[in-house]
Amino acid sequence: ALLQHEQQNYLSVNSPQSDIENDDGDKHIRNQSIKTVVFEKKPSNFRKLIHGWSFYMRSQMLFASLAYCMLYFSALDGGSLVTAYLRTEGISYSILGAVKGVGAFVGILGTFLTPCLANKCGLSMETIGVGTIWLFWLILVPAGIQFFADKVLNRNVFTAESTIDDSYIILASMCLARFGLWAFDLAENQMMQERIAPAVRAQVSGVQVSVSQLFFIFVAIVAMVFSQTDQFYILVFVTIINVFCACVVYTVWYLCPCCQKERNYQQL
């Protein structure tokens, strides 16, 4: 009987339209609560694209990322452009394949350089980035010097056989330059993980990939304009100048605190 009495009291108190008397004797009507479900409209793909670029432009890694993307504008990357040129110069497929394999191995050695400088020498990733990106440019410079001396000054810098100089100097530069390039690649991507807020890290990284592919398209367009074999030196000059500009952009970002200013993503 006591249990039934408690159940009746519970039902009377929790009834949607029950009358309840308070201490003052006033009656209040408890209205039934209505639950409403709000469906949030998902942002469109175009809106996501705009937000991604906004996050990228506000990122403190903007100039460092831009310098990284500029390295994709290169005719000395071991791709189809330089391979086609070297084939016209008489370099066999076996030599090209061997050089690419050695270049990959040198690049792997470069990935050991970054953690070694960070752990053993105590250098920051920003400092490692400065050294490795300039190292990459310095190793590519001999190819530009040889082409400049051959095409502009009509002189040979290294040996008397210009046909050998152009081809094998390019091969050596491409092969050894992987060391600095992959070391800088590792340092820059590590900074992207550390410096970008987790909430926008995916968007910023995605835009960085898009920008790097834009520079890859740009070098293809330039190659279509200067498509003749005897015009390949123009692509080499443009590559050397572009990598130099990338080094300057990254160095300015490294030296100027204002370029590393934290942005407020909440305003977007």
Buried (B, 14 or more C-beta within 10 A) or exposed (E): EEEEEEEEEEEEEEEEEEEEEEEEEEEEEEEEEEEEEEEEEEEEEEEEBEBBBBBBEBBBBBBBBBBBBBBBBBBBBBBEBBBEBBBEBEBEEEBBEEBBEBBBEBBEEBBEBBBEBBEEEEBEBBBBBBBBBBBBBBBBBBBBBBBBBBBEEEEBBBEEEBEBBBBBBBBBBBBBBBBBBBBBBBBBBBBBEEBBEEEBBEBBBBBBEBBBEEBBEBBBEBBEEBEEEEEBBBBBBBBBEBBBBBBBBBBEBBEEEEBBEEBEBEEE
